[in-house]
Amino acid sequence: MSALDVAAMPARIEAWLGSQGTPARVATYELIAGGFSRVLAKEVLQRPGGGTETHVMRADHPPELATLASDRSAEHRLLAALSAASTLPVPGVRWFVEDEAWFGSKALFIKYVPSRT
């Protein structure tokens, strides 16, 4: 299992959200450019009863495709600290999934900020 598996990831995300008591349907899941060293995917979630949320999932490549080693746990701590400090504009982390069994690596779900590279 890898975040690169576009066909499988919507069901995996839905299952994880359900396990957290926050059910949603993944309306779209698409890999996006901008993170050569990490897998980046934009997903749009539809909530029961209406409403949508858009996030960017940030995860590691499978070991055979990895170009460098870094740590999603450390990245999560840094982004959380920067968000709390409010001195730098950083998109907030919505969820951090430490259990690699869900997505093939630790994963961050970051609030989507429309922009261009």
Buried (B, 14 or more C-beta within 10 A) or exposed (E): BBBBBEEBBBEBBBEBBEEEEBEBBBEEBEBEEEBEEBBBBBBBBBEEEEEEBBBBBBBBBBEEEEEEEEEBEEBBEEBBEBBEEEEEEBBEBBBBBEEBEBBBBBBBBBBBEEEEE
